[in-house]
């Protein structure tokens, strides 16, 4: 079984609409939807925002649903100048940008694990699936929705992601992140926590992030609208290709 997690219900809504033979289980204030998606047995769940919420959800998912792989999907803010709204980031290495146990450990180092970042699973197939999605983009995203969010020619990037329990919405914070984590291309609030749990349980982990804003003073879009009409349909298209 494959586990698919998002931080918001809207980010997996399109997947839930396609899920067949559905059964639900409520645990820890989360609803886990199991069923068949594009001929694969899956369990879908939204974790809520933040590292604690996503780590708790991931642990429950692994222990109770016997998943063999976990994919996180959702939105992120760009901190690389060449990223635009609607671009896709497939995560490579995941950092907790707000983790600092110095002087006992180096900045970003996870105590005991002795790792500053967590690597994702081999992403070649997910990258291929994303490229196939972009080639059929308007089968999933209407021109009206693309224009609403100024999405013109979305592209795919394979890069590092920074996670932390704060919403980044200022140029000052972006510059700080660029300085301390120059390889990170986007920022969000869950990925590195999910990656750490998957690492500790030896579960393959991948992450899809759709750029919803540029994490600056203009980061004021309608996130539920973007998540539902854009991000969830990206997940639908990419995972349809990935599972086939």
C-alpha positions in Angstrom: 0.0 0.0 0.0 1.2 3.5 -0.8 0.5 6.4 1.6 -0.2 9.9 0.3 -0.2 12.8 2.7 -1.0 16.5 2.3 -1.2 19.2 4.9 -4.6 20.5 3.7 -7.7 18.6 2.7 -7.9 20.7 -0.5 -4.5 19.5 -1.6 -5.7 15.9 -2.0 -9.4 16.6 -2.9 -9.0 15.6 -6.6 -7.4 12.3 -5.5 -10.3 11.6 -3.1 -12.7 12.1 -5.9 -11.0 9.4 -7.9 -10.5 7.0 -5.1 -12.5 3.8 -5.5 -13.6 1.1 -3.0 -13.2 3.6 -0.2 -13.2 2.9 3.5 -12.3 5.4 6.2 -10.6 5.1 9.6 -10.5 7.9 12.1 -7.5 7.9 14.5 -5.8 10.8 16.3 -8.3 13.3 14.9 -7.2 12.3 11.3 -9.4 10.5 8.7 -7.5 7.9 6.7 -9.1 7.1 3.4 -8.1 3.7 2.0 -9.0 2.4 -1.5 -7.9 2.0 -5.0 -6.4 4.8 -7.0 -5.3 4.2 -10.6 -5.1 0.4 -9.9 -2.9 0.9 -6.8 -3.9 0.3 -3.2 -3.5 3.6 -1.3 -4.3 5.4 1.8 -4.9 9.2 1.7 -4.8 11.5 4.6 -4.3 15.2 5.4 -2.0 15.8 8.3 -2.7 19.5 9.1 0.0 22.1 9.1 3.4 21.8 10.8 6.1 19.4 11.6 4.5 17.8 14.7 1.2 17.2 13.0 2.8 15.7 9.9 5.2 13.5 11.9 2.3 12.2 14.1 0.3 11.4 10.9 3.2 9.7 9.3 3.9 7.5 12.3 0.2 6.4 12.5 0.2 5.7 8.8 3.3 3.5 9.0 2.2 1.6 12.1 -1.4 1.0 11.2 -1.6 0.7 7.5 1.5 -1.2 6.5 2.5 1.3 3.8 5.6 0.4 1.7 6.1 4.0 0.4 5.0 7.5 1.3 4.5 10.5 -0.9 3.8 14.0 0.4 2.1 16.4 -1.9 1.1 20.1 -1.4 2.1 23.7 -1.9 5.3 25.6 -1.0 6.7 29.1 -1.2 9.6 29.7 -3.6 12.8 31.1 -2.3 14.8 30.6 -5.5 14.4 33.6 -7.9 13.8 31.5 -11.0 10.8 29.7 -9.5 7.3 30.9 -10.3 3.8 30.2 -9.2 2.7 26.9 -10.7 6.1 25.4 -11.0 6.7 21.9 -9.6 9.5 21.0 -7.2 10.4 17.3 -6.7 12.3 17.2 -3.4 15.9 16.0 -3.3 17.2 16.7 0.2 15.0 17.9 3.1 16.3 20.3 5.8 14.7 21.5 9.0 15.7 25.2 8.7 14.6 26.0 12.3 16.6 23.1 13.9 19.6 24.4 15.9 20.9 22.4 18.9 24.3 24.2 18.9 26.7 23.8 20.7 25.8 20.2 21.3 25.3 19.6 17.5 26.0 21.5 14.4 23.2 23.7 13.0 20.5 21.6 11.2 22.0 18.4 12.5 19.3 16.0 13.8 20.4 14.7 17.2 21.5 11.0 17.3 20.9 10.6 13.6 24.0 12.7 12.8 22.3 14.0 9.6 21.8 17.6 8.5 19.3 16.6 5.9 17.2 13.6 4.8 17.4 12.3 1.3 14.3 11.3 -0.7 13.7 8.1 -2.5 15.1 7.6 -6.1 13.0 10.3 -7.9 13.6 9.3 -11.5 10.1 7.9 -11.9 8.4 10.8 -10.1 10.3 13.3 -12.3 9.2 11.4 -15.4 5.6 11.4 -14.2 5.8 15.1 -13.6 7.1 15.8 -17.1 4.3 13.7 -18.5 1.8 15.8 -16.5 3.3 19.1 -17.8 3.0 17.7 -21.4 -0.8 17.3 -20.8 -1.2 20.2 -18.5 -4.5 21.6 -19.8 -6.2 18.2 -19.5 -6.1 18.9 -15.7 -5.8 22.7 -15.3 -8.3 25.0 -17.0 -7.0 28.0 -18.8 -9.2 30.1 -16.5 -7.6 28.8 -13.3 -4.1 29.1 -14.8 -4.8 32.7 -15.7 -6.3 33.4 -12.2 -3.0 32.6 -10.6 -0.7 34.0 -13.4 0.6 30.5 -14.4 2.0 30.7 -17.9 4.7 28.1 -18.6 5.1 25.9 -15.5 8.3 24.0 -15.2 9.8 21.2 -13.2 12.7 21.5 -10.7 14.5 18.8 -8.8 15.9 20.5 -5.7 16.3 20.8 -1.9 13.5 21.8 0.3 13.6 23.7 3.7 10.9 22.9 6.3 10.1 24.8 9.5 7.3 25.7 11.8 6.7 29.2 10.4 5.1 30.7 7.4 7.7 32.6 5.5 6.3 35.8 4.1 9.1 38.4 4.0 12.1 39.2 1.8 14.3 39.4 4.9 13.5 35.8 5.9 14.1 34.7 2.3 17.5 36.3 2.2 18.4 34.6 5.5 17.3 31.2 4.2 19.2 31.8 1.0 22.3 32.5 3.1 22.1 29.5 5.5 20.7 27.0 3.0 21.8 28.1 -0.4 20.7 24.8 -2.1 17.1 25.1 -1.0 14.7 26.2 -3.7 11.4 26.4 -1.7 10.1 26.4 1.9 7.2 24.7 3.6 6.2 23.3 7.0 6.1 19.5 6.9 8.4 17.7 4.4 11.5 17.3 6.5 9.5 16.0 9.5 7.9 13.3 7.3 11.2 12.5 5.8 12.7 11.9 9.2 10.0 9.6 10.3 10.3 7.6 7.1 14.0 7.4 7.5 13.7 6.0 11.0 11.2 3.4 9.8 13.1 2.7 6.6 10.1 3.7 4.4 10.9 5.2 0.9 9.8 8.8 0.8 9.1 11.3 -2.0 7.7 14.8 -2.1 5.9 16.9 -4.6 5.6 20.6 -4.0 3.6 23.1 -6.2 4.8 26.7 -5.9 1.9 28.8 -4.7 3.7 32.0 -3.8 7.2 33.5 -3.6 7.3 33.5 0.2 7.6 37.3 0.3 5.5 40.3 1.3 3.0 39.5 -1.6 2.3 35.9 -0.3 -1.4 36.6 0.1 -3.1 34.4 -2.4 -6.2 32.4 -1.7 -4.5 29.2 -0.5 -7.6 27.0 -0.2 -8.6 28.0 -3.8 -5.1 27.4 -5.1 -4.8 24.1 -3.3 -8.1 22.8 -4.6 -8.1 24.1 -8.2 -4.4 23.8 -8.9 -2.3 21.8 -6.4 -4.7 18.9 -6.0 -5.1 18.5 -9.8 -1.3 18.6 -10.1 -1.2 15.7 -7.6 -3.9 13.9 -9.6 -2.0 14.2 -12.9 1.4 13.4 -11.6 0.3 10.4 -9.5 -1.8 9.0 -12.3 1.4 8.9 -14.4 3.4 7.6 -11.5 1.1 4.7 -10.7 0.7 3.6 -14.3 
